[in-house]
Amino acid sequence: MPIFFKAPDRSDLPFDVFAASFYLLTRYEEYLPQVKDSLGRFTASASIAAQHHFLEVPLLDLWVNRLGEELEKRFDITLPRKRETQIITAFETASIFQYKNRAIVPVIHSLYENLRQLRLRKLFRQIGVHLRLTKDPYDVYDIILRIYRESIAKLPKRLKYSRRVLFLFHLGDYNYIDNGVSYRSRIYRELIKHISDYVEIGLRFSYANGENKITNETERYESITNRPLSKTMTAFSKISMPGHYKQLVDMDTIEDYSMGYTNIPGYRASTSHSFYFYDLDYEVQTPLRVYPYALHYRSIEHFMLNGQQAIIDKLLKYAHSVTGNFIVIFDNAQLDLKKRSHIYTIIKKLLTYHV
């Protein structure tokens, strides 16, 4: 088991478990000078976890288990064990539809580009959606809800509340990156309310998520749903430590699901459990609870099904061994039924998994 911050020889544990855990949980390394990627994000390759080959391991959770064993041995006690492993299947929804309900200018531009580049299959499909001859490629929400209901019905009673589905909707202004269906769309608003009747929902912040945008998008969410915002994530997991989290604390957000890497599987904070954001600048624990995800489907979508399942099984095995959370993020654009994808097989696997 990898360790750092070595302790004196007289210590029962060979390292300072509290200092090492603090270093990983506070994301101390993300405060240090670094070279960011093209989107301005902290890169996995710059992390101590990747450099020392424990990114796929919830190392901090294993340390805690080892500490618990030492305490039980030293004081002849039995510590209480945790709940069932929580498996959360989350969908970040940059655009609720691919073609439907779009503004006229983006529609014309998309038709022109498909024609200019001779992408005839896409062109005919888009025209079919506009003429209401075929369904929009992203309009598969009833399928996801049906899979969820059917999967939950098959589970033992003790597991039903530990298999969760979460949709995170984009409600930002239109720009060259965030160019989905407008939050003003009546159909979009009704769909959000419909989905919220069955599963959990939250807000996906825009790519350029300054303080004003966060405030505006939060107000839009609460206006549409008539409930306070409690669950969020930022586009492309673009977290700038500690600025973004400080803004969420000011907005009274309770849970954030941005802690992870979109391009590589693994535990960014080396834990599968949720934890409270600690503000290193002010040396204070905040009410914001961070839910780190283990995998963004984007990082494995090009693998064969066996390869995808092997990666998920490995990560899930670790999460289950420490009774943590296992969170997988999907992009709703990956749900297109016309694509040759294994995504629905993976979703069913996550929802029905039990030991």
N, C-alpha and C positions, 0 to 999 in steps of 0.2 A: 504494500500500500504506500503510494508516494506521500512524503511528508516534507515540510520545511519549517524553519524557525526551530532549530534543534534545541532540546532542553538538556539540563545537566544529567549525568549518569544516574543520580539518585531518584530521578523522576520515574513513576510507573509507566508513563508514556514517553517515548523518546523525543517528543517535540512539544512546543507550546500550542496546544490544540485551540486555545481561545484566540490567540493572536493570529494564527493561520486562518481560522474560520472568519475572523473579523476582516482580514485582508480580502478574502474571496467574496464574502457577502456584501461588503460595502462597495465592491468593484473599485477598490483602491487603484488598481493598475490603469483604470480608464480615466483617472484624473491626471495621470502622468503624461509628459510630452509623448506624442505618438504620430505616426503617419497614417492618415485615414484613407479609406477607399474613395472611389469616385462619387459616392453619395454622401460622403462626410461621416462615415460610420467607423467605429472601432472595429478592427478586423480580428477574426478568430486567430490568424497566424501570429498576431502580436500578443496573444494571451499566454499566461504561464501554463494554462491547461493544455493548449495545443503544443506548445514547445516541449512539454514534458509528458505528453501522450496520455493525459487522463481526461480529455475533453468529453469523451463518451461515458464517463463515470461520475455519478453524483458523489464525489469524493468526500465532501463535507458531511454528508449523511452517514457515510461509512465511518468517519471519524467519531461522530456522535454515538453511533452504535457501539463502537469500541470503548468509548468513554463510559457508556452505560454499563458495559460488561465489567469494567474495572471498578466502578462504584458498587455494583452488586456484590462483587467478590470481596471488596474491602470492608463493606459495612453489613454484609450478609442480609441483603434486602432483595426484593423483587420489584423492579420498576414497571409501571403500567405500560402496556403495549398500545400502539396507535391503531387508528381506524383502518378501514379497507383502502386499498390504493384507489385514488381518484383518477379516472381517465376522462380527459376533457378534449372533445373534438371541436375545434374552433374554425370559423370561416371568416376571413377578412374579405369584405365586399367593397372593392374599389368602385365597381359599377354594377348596379342591380341587373341591368340588361346590356347586351352587346350592341344591338341595333335598335331595339324597340324604345320608344319614348325619348329619342334623342332630339336635340335642337336641329333645325333645318341645315345650318351651316356645316356642322360636323357630319351630318348624313351625306350631303352633297360631296364633301371632301373625301369621305370614305369610299363612296361609289366611284368617284373619279380615280382614286389611287388603285382600287381593285381593277378597274378597266385599263388604266395606263400600264400596270404591271402584269396584265393578263392573268390575274388571279380569278379565273372564271368561276370556279366552284364557290369561292367566297362571295363573288358578285351575285350569282344566282341565288345563293342562300340569303344574302342580305335583301335582295329584291323580294324574295318570297316572304320574309318576315314583315317587310313594309306593306306588302299586299295582303297580309294576314293569311297566307297560304301555308305557312309553316311556323313552328314555335321558335321563339328566340333561343339561341344556344345556351344562354345563362339562366333561362327560366325553368329551373329544375328544383325549385324549393319544395314543392309538394312531394317530389321524389325523396328528398333528404328527410323531410318530416315523416314520410311513410316508413322509410328505413329505420328511423329512430324509434317510432312507435312499435314496429314489429320486433326490433331487436330487444328493446326493453321488456317487452312482454315475455320473451323467452328466458330472461335472466332469473336466477334465484332472488327471492325477495330482499336478501341482505345486500345485494349488489345494485338494485334498481336506482338508488339515489347517488351511486358513485360513478355512474356513466352519464356524463353531461354533454350537451351540445350548446355551443355559443356562437351567435352571429354578431359580427362587428361591422356596422354600416358606415359608409363614407357620406358625410353631409357637408363637404367643403365647397368652396367656390370653384368655378371652372377655370382651369389653366392647362398648359401644355402637358403636364404630368397627371394631374387630377382632372380627367376629362370624361367622367362618367355621367350617368343620368342625373339631372338636376334634383336637388333636394326639394324643389318646389313642386315636383311632379305629384299629382294626386294619387296615381297608381303606386308610385314608390312609397308614399306615406302609408297607404292602405296595406301594402305588402309588409312593411315593417310591423305594423300593428297585428297583422295576421300571424306572422312568424312568432311574435312575442307571446301569443296565446299558448304556444306549445313548448318553446325552448327559451333559454336565456338570450338576451341581446345586450349590445353595448355599442360604443362609438369608435370608429377608426379615424384618427385624426389625419389631416392632410399632410402631404410631404413637407411643405413649407409651413411648419406649425409654430408660428410665433405666438406671443401671448394673446394678441387680439383675435387671431384665428381660433385658438383654443376656446376662448370665451364665447365667440360667435357660434362655433359648432356645438358647443355644450348647450347653449340656449336653444338652438334648433332641435337638438335631440330631445330635450325636455319638453319643448313645445309639441313635438310630434307624438311622443310616447306618454305624456302626462305623468312622468315619473322622474325622480332624480337620477342623474347619471352616476353609475357605480362601476362600470367595467369599460376599460379603454385599451386601445393599442395604437401605436403610431405607424404610419405607412413605412413599409420596408424596414421596420424595426430600427428606425433612425433615432437612436437615443443619444443625446449629447449630455454626458454626465457633468454635473448634476442638474443642469439647467432645466431639462424637460421635466424631470420628476419634481423639481421645486415648483414648477408651474402647476402640476397636477395637485400637489399638496395645497396650493393656494386656492384651487378650484374645488376642494373638498372631494376629489375623486377617491374612491375606496380601493379599487383593484386595477392593476395594469398588467397587460399580457404581452409586452414588447420585449422582454428580456430573453434574447436568444439570437441565433445567427440564421439568416435566411438561406445561406449558401452552403452550410455544412451542419450535419447533425451533431448534437451534443448539448451539454449543460453549461451555459455561459457563466453562471455564477457557481458552478460545481455543486448545485443542490437541486433536488427535485421537489423540495418543499417550498411553499410560499414564505416570504419573509418581509418584514417592515423595512422600508427605505430609510437608511440612516444618512443624515446630512452631515458629511464630514466637515463642511465649512463651519457649521454652527455646533457640531458635535452633539446632535440631538436625534433621537428616534422619532420618525414622523408616523402619522396614521395611515400613510399610503402603503398598501400591501402589494408586493411584486410577485406575480405568478410566472416563473421562468418556464418557457416551453423547451421541450427536448428536441423538437424536430419541426422544421417547416417543410411541407411536402415538396416545395420547389427544389430542395436540395437532393431529392431522390427520384423525382418524377420520370427521369429518362432511364432509370434502371429497369431491368426485367422484374417481373412480379416476385420471383424468388429472392432477388437481391433486395428489393424493398422490404419484404417480410423479414429477411435476416437482420437488417439494420434495426427495424422496429422491435423485433424480438429481443435483440441485445439490449437496447435502451430500456425497454419495458421490464425486462428481467431485473435490471438494477433498481428501477423505480419500485417495483413490487417488493424487492428484498428489503427495502427501507420504508415501505408503506408510504411512499410519497405521492406526488401528483405526476401523471404522465400526460403532457399536453402536446397535441399536434395541431399545427396551424395549416389550413388549406386556403388557397386563393379561389374564390368562386369561379374565376375564369377557367380553372382546371376541371370544372364539373361538366363541361361540354360533352354531351353523350356521343357526338360524332368523332371525338378524338379517340385514338387507340390508347386508352389509359386504364390503369388498374385501380383508379382512385376509389371506385365504389366498393371493390373487394376489400381495400384497406379500411375504408370507413366502417363497413360491416364487421370487420375483424376487431376494430377498436371498441365498437359498441357492445359486442357480445363476448369480449375476452373475459375469461375467469379461470381460476386455477382450482 
